[in-house]
């Protein structure tokens, strides 16, 4: 029964750390770029889009599809960076729990 008590204590500590991490991630910003830096998007750690910057050279009415693709690529770049940061932070929180790779929290 002692092990169950320790497990519950660890779970409560992990939950507190996860809440803190989630609050911290809302303040973190990551940028993604495309087109050699002509398009840049900024997301926070919760994947909320915060800013879009487009170089005037990328704005060509005849090439709207290319601009759309650049925006999409920049967003996906920023999202991948934010996800990597989230995984790193999650590993810090769950490091001592011995959770299997790929295990997603919160449930």
DRENLORO-550273 format. One record per residue (C-alpha): chain; x, y, z. Coordinates in steps of 0.25 Angstrom, whole numbers, plus 5000, padded with zeros to 4 digits. Each point is the difference from the previous one (the first is absolute). Layout:
residues N
mol/c1/c2/c3
A/X/Y/Z
...
END
This chain:
residues 107
mol/c1/c2/c3
A/5000/5000/5000
A/5012/5009/5002
A/5003/4999/4985
A/4986/5005/4997
A/5002/5012/5009
A/5013/5003/4993
A/4994/4999/4987
A/4988/5009/5003
A/5010/5010/5006
A/5008/5000/4987
A/4988/5001/4991
A/4996/5013/5008
A/5014/5006/4999
A/4999/4997/4985
A/4987/5006/4998
A/5005/5013/5007
A/5012/5000/4991
A/4991/4998/4988
A/4991/5011/5004
A/5012/5009/5002
A/5006/4996/4986
A/4987/5002/4993
A/5000/5015/5005
A/5014/5002/4997
A/4998/4995/4985
A/4989/5010/4998
A/5011/5011/5002
A/5010/4993/4991
A/5001/5004/4985
A/5006/4993/4989
A/5002/5005/4985
A/4999/4992/4987
A/5005/5005/4987
A/4999/4996/4986
A/5004/5006/4986
A/5014/5003/5005
A/4994/5009/5011
A/4990/5007/4991
A/4989/4994/5009
A/5001/4999/5015
A/4989/4996/5010
A/5000/5000/5015
A/4993/4991/5009
A/4999/4998/5015
A/5003/4987/5007
A/4985/4997/4999
A/5000/5001/4985
A/4992/5013/5000
A/5005/5009/4988
A/5005/5013/5005
A/5006/5007/4988
A/5002/4998/4985
A/5011/5008/4992
A/5001/5000/4985
A/5011/5007/4992
A/4994/5009/4989
A/5008/4992/4990
A/4992/4988/5003
A/4987/5007/4997
A/4997/4998/4985
A/4985/5000/4996
A/5003/4990/4989
A/5007/4991/5010
A/4989/4999/5011
A/5002/4985/5001
A/5015/5001/5003
A/4997/5010/5011
A/4990/4991/5006
A/5010/4988/4999
A/5010/5008/5007
A/4991/5004/5011
A/4996/4986/5002
A/5015/4995/5000
A/5004/5011/5010
A/4988/4996/5009
A/5004/4985/5000
A/5014/5004/5003
A/4996/5008/5012
A/4991/4989/5004
A/5011/4989/5000
A/5009/5009/5008
A/4989/5002/5010
A/4997/4986/5001
A/5015/4996/5002
A/5000/5011/5011
A/4988/4994/5006
A/5006/4986/5000
A/5012/5005/5007
A/4993/5006/5011
A/4991/4988/5001
A/5012/4991/5002
A/5005/5009/5011
A/4986/4999/5007
A/4999/4985/4998
A/5014/4996/5000
A/5000/4992/5014
A/4987/4993/4996
A/5005/4990/4990
A/4989/5002/4990
A/5001/4993/4987
A/5005/5008/4988
A/4988/5006/4993
A/4991/5000/5012
A/4992/5013/4999
A/4996/5008/5012
A/4990/5006/5004
A/4991/4988/4998
END
